[in-house]
Amino acid sequence: MNILIWILIFVGTFCAMEFMAWFTHKYVMHGFLWSLHKDHHHKNHNTWWERNDLFFVFYAVISMSCIMLHDPVTFWMGEAIGLGILAYGIAYFFVHDIFIHQRFKLFRNANHWYARGVRRAHKIHHKHLGKDKGECFGMLFVPFKYFKK
């Protein structure tokens, strides 16, 4: 039974991170920390590192803290939470940074209807170079209007 609860916490954390990504992107990145996110929309730099990557570091610290601070008695769910955040971070990195933005030249020829929809939605978001009017959505739950066959 304990393993089932652990798995539920892991999966629940992974799913909650989709909400956190949307919320952080809409209200923090396109809000009071636009100064860190702006270079992600304006490719006027000659490095693979963006100030926007500091958001990844923030969530990595939270994930590592949960994993390291977990305790079988007082914070037993910390490992599942930390690993759920880590799993989402890995998935986000593959979908957003590798698949969509091609920071590493992999998955360039993916032509599945879902892949096209995710790329189309993200491209529409990046059309808006300013802090306002950038439609925000998660990585996995993209509105169906972007999925044309």
C-alpha positions in Angstrom: 0.0 0.0 0.0 2.9 2.4 0.8 4.3 2.0 -2.8 0.8 2.9 -4.2 0.7 6.1 -2.2 4.2 6.9 -3.2 3.3 6.5 -6.9 0.2 8.6 -6.5 2.2 11.4 -4.9 4.8 11.1 -7.6 2.2 11.3 -10.4 0.2 13.9 -8.6 3.3 16.1 -8.2 4.1 15.6 -11.9 0.6 16.8 -12.9 0.7 19.6 -10.4 3.9 20.9 -12.0 2.0 21.4 -15.3 -0.2 23.8 -13.4 2.8 25.4 -11.7 4.5 25.8 -15.1 1.5 27.5 -16.5 1.0 29.7 -13.4 4.7 30.7 -13.2 4.9 31.4 -16.9 1.7 33.6 -17.0 2.0 35.5 -13.7 5.7 35.4 -12.9 7.7 35.1 -16.1 5.3 37.4 -18.0 4.8 39.4 -14.8 7.2 40.8 -12.2 10.2 38.7 -13.4 9.8 39.5 -17.1 13.4 40.8 -16.9 14.6 37.2 -16.6 12.2 35.8 -19.1 12.6 38.5 -21.8 15.7 37.0 -23.4 13.7 33.8 -24.1 11.5 35.8 -26.4 14.2 38.1 -27.8 17.0 36.0 -29.2 19.6 38.8 -29.2 22.3 36.8 -27.4 25.1 34.6 -28.6 25.0 31.9 -25.9 23.0 28.8 -25.2 22.4 30.1 -21.6 19.5 32.5 -21.1 18.6 34.3 -17.9 15.3 32.5 -18.3 17.1 29.3 -17.4 17.2 30.5 -13.8 13.6 29.3 -13.5 14.9 25.8 -14.1 17.5 26.3 -11.4 14.8 27.4 -9.0 12.7 24.3 -9.5 15.8 22.1 -9.4 16.7 23.4 -6.0 13.2 22.7 -4.7 13.4 19.2 -6.2 16.8 18.4 -4.7 15.7 19.8 -1.3 12.7 17.6 -1.2 14.8 14.6 -2.1 17.6 15.3 0.4 15.3 16.4 3.2 12.9 13.4 3.0 12.7 11.4 6.1 10.8 8.1 6.6 9.0 9.5 9.7 8.5 13.2 9.4 8.7 14.0 5.6 8.2 10.6 4.1 6.6 12.0 0.9 9.6 14.3 0.2 11.3 11.8 -2.1 8.1 11.3 -4.2 7.5 15.0 -4.5 11.1 15.7 -5.4 11.3 13.0 -8.0 7.9 14.1 -9.4 9.3 17.6 -9.9 12.5 16.2 -11.4 10.5 14.0 -13.8 8.5 17.0 -14.9 11.7 19.0 -15.3 13.2 16.3 -17.5 10.0 16.1 -19.6 9.8 19.9 -19.9 13.4 20.1 -21.0 12.9 17.5 -23.7 9.6 19.0 -25.0 10.4 22.7 -24.6 14.1 23.1 -25.0 15.0 20.2 -27.2 11.9 19.5 -29.3 10.4 23.0 -29.6 13.3 25.4 -29.4 15.9 22.9 -30.8 18.6 23.9 -28.4 20.1 20.5 -29.2 19.4 19.3 -32.8 17.2 16.3 -31.9 13.6 15.4 -33.0 13.7 17.8 -35.9 11.6 15.7 -38.2 8.8 14.8 -35.8 5.6 15.2 -37.8 2.9 13.7 -35.6 -0.3 15.7 -35.2 0.4 16.3 -31.5 4.0 17.4 -32.1 2.8 19.9 -34.8 0.1 21.2 -32.4 2.6 21.8 -29.6 5.0 23.5 -31.9 2.3 25.6 -33.4 0.9 26.7 -30.0 4.4 27.7 -28.8 5.2 29.6 -32.0 2.0 31.6 -31.6 3.0 32.4 -28.0 6.5 33.6 -29.2 4.9 35.9 -31.8 4.3 38.3 -29.0 7.7 39.8 -28.1 6.4 41.8 -25.2 5.4 40.9 -21.7 1.7 41.3 -22.4 -0.7 39.4 -24.7 1.4 36.2 -24.8 -1.2 33.4 -24.5 0.2 31.0 -21.9 -0.5 27.3 -21.6 1.3 24.2 -20.2 3.6 21.8 -21.9 1.3 18.8 -22.0 -2.2 20.3 -21.9 -2.2 22.5 -25.0 -5.6 23.8 -26.2 -7.1 21.6 -29.0 -7.5 24.6 -31.4 -3.8 24.2 -32.2 -4.1 20.6 -33.4 -5.0 20.7 -37.1 -4.6 17.6 -39.2 
